[in-house]
Amino acid sequence: MNFKADEVRRIGFRKSALGYNREDVDDFLEKVAEDLEGAQVALEELQQQLQHARSEINHYKKVADSIQSAMANVQEECELLKNEAGRKAESMIREAEAEIARMRHEANIETARIKCETDELQKRLLLFRQKAQAMLNSQLEALVWMESEGLTKT
């Protein structure tokens, strides 16, 4: 049986000649009722605490689920960013390699042009030297002839 404090207080007993002292029984029942009241109050407080704890547990479960979902989203986004960064890096490397090849090709063309120009200048210098030497030889021969003919003033 589950008695409430009020029920214990309202309980009545039949009188008997050899029964217990009525005041003692009433005092005992009052103490039992008070204990029952205290237990009932404690039970209600514990039930409220339990309900509050369950509510907090549900709240924290939702928070944990939200955090777990957010972490999964962040991990997925990180993976996407990592993959995109890898693709961009590969693209940049290909572009840089193409630019290097283009620059090498242009440098080779420029080197060949400069070599041709240098060769041409060396040929022209050699021709100039030959002409200058021929002219100087001719002038020297003329001076020697003029000297041998006595045409020079000394």
C-alpha positions in Angstrom: 0.0 0.0 0.0 1.1 3.5 -0.8 -0.1 5.8 2.0 -0.1 9.6 1.8 0.6 11.6 4.9 -3.0 12.9 5.0 -4.3 9.4 4.8 -2.2 8.3 7.7 -3.5 11.2 9.7 -7.2 10.3 9.0 -6.8 6.6 9.9 -9.0 5.7 12.8 -8.9 2.6 14.9 -11.6 0.8 16.8 -11.5 1.0 20.5 -10.8 -2.0 22.5 -10.5 -2.5 26.2 -7.1 -4.1 26.0 -5.8 -1.9 23.1 -2.9 0.5 22.9 -2.9 4.0 24.4 -4.7 6.3 22.0 -2.3 9.2 22.5 0.7 6.9 21.8 -0.9 5.6 18.7 -1.8 9.1 17.5 1.7 10.4 18.3 3.2 7.5 16.4 0.9 8.0 13.4 1.8 11.7 13.4 5.5 10.9 13.3 4.9 8.4 10.5 2.9 11.0 8.6 5.6 13.6 9.0 8.2 11.1 7.8 6.0 10.2 4.9 5.6 13.9 4.1 9.3 14.4 4.2 9.9 11.3 2.0 7.2 12.5 -0.4 8.8 16.0 -0.6 12.2 14.5 -1.1 10.8 12.1 -3.8 9.2 15.1 -5.6 12.4 17.0 -5.4 14.4 14.0 -6.7 11.8 13.5 -9.5 12.2 17.2 -10.5 16.0 16.8 -10.4 15.7 13.7 -12.5 13.5 15.4 -15.0 15.9 18.4 -15.1 18.8 16.0 -15.5 17.0 14.2 -18.3 16.2 17.5 -20.0 19.9 18.6 -19.7 21.0 15.2 -21.1 18.7 15.6 -24.1 20.0 19.2 -24.6 23.6 18.0 -24.4 22.8 15.1 -26.8 21.4 17.6 -29.2 24.5 19.8 -28.8 26.8 16.8 -29.2 24.9 15.8 -32.4 25.2 19.4 -33.7 28.9 19.4 -32.9 29.4 16.0 -34.6 27.4 17.2 -37.6 29.4 20.4 -37.7 32.7 18.5 -37.4 31.6 16.2 -40.3 30.8 19.2 -42.4 34.1 20.9 -41.5 36.0 17.7 -42.3 34.2 17.4 -45.6 34.9 21.1 -46.4 38.5 20.6 -45.5 38.8 17.6 -47.8 37.2 19.6 -50.6 39.5 22.6 -50.0 42.5 20.2 -49.9 41.5 18.6 -53.2 40.9 22.0 -54.8 44.3 23.3 -53.5 45.9 20.2 -55.0 44.3 20.8 -58.3 45.3 24.5 -58.3 48.8 23.6 -57.3 49.1 21.1 -60.2 47.6 23.7 -62.6 50.1 26.3 -61.4 53.0 23.9 -61.8 51.9 23.0 -65.3 51.5 26.7 -66.2 55.0 27.4 -64.7 56.5 24.6 -66.6 54.9 25.8 -69.8 56.2 29.4 -69.1 59.7 28.0 -68.4 59.6 26.1 -71.7 58.4 29.2 -73.6 61.1 31.3 -72.0 63.8 28.7 -72.8 62.5 28.6 -76.4 62.6 32.4 -76.6 66.1 32.4 -75.0 67.3 29.8 -77.5 66.0 31.9 -80.4 67.6 35.1 -79.0 70.8 33.2 -78.4 70.8 32.0 -82.1 70.0 35.6 -83.3 72.8 37.0 -81.2 75.2 34.3 -82.4 74.3 35.1 -86.1 74.7 38.8 -85.4 78.1 38.1 -83.7 79.2 36.0 -86.6 78.2 38.7 -89.0 80.0 41.3 -87.0 83.2 39.2 -86.8 83.1 38.7 -90.6 82.7 42.4 -91.1 85.5 43.1 -88.6 87.7 40.7 -90.5 86.8 42.3 -93.8 87.4 45.8 -92.3 90.8 44.7 -91.0 91.7 43.2 -94.3 90.7 46.4 -96.2 92.4 48.6 -93.6 95.6 46.5 -93.7 95.5 46.6 -97.5 95.0 50.3 -97.4 97.8 50.8 -94.9 100.1 48.5 -96.9 99.2 50.6 -100.0 99.9 53.8 -98.1 103.2 52.3 -96.7 104.2 51.3 -100.2 103.4 54.8 -101.5 105.5 56.3 -98.7 108.3 54.0 -99.4 108.2 54.8 -103.1 107.9 58.5 -102.3 111.0 58.2 -100.1 112.9 56.3 -102.7 112.1 58.9 -105.2 113.1 61.6 -102.8 109.6 63.2 -102.7 109.5 63.4 -99.0 110.9 66.1 -96.8 113.1 65.0 -94.1 
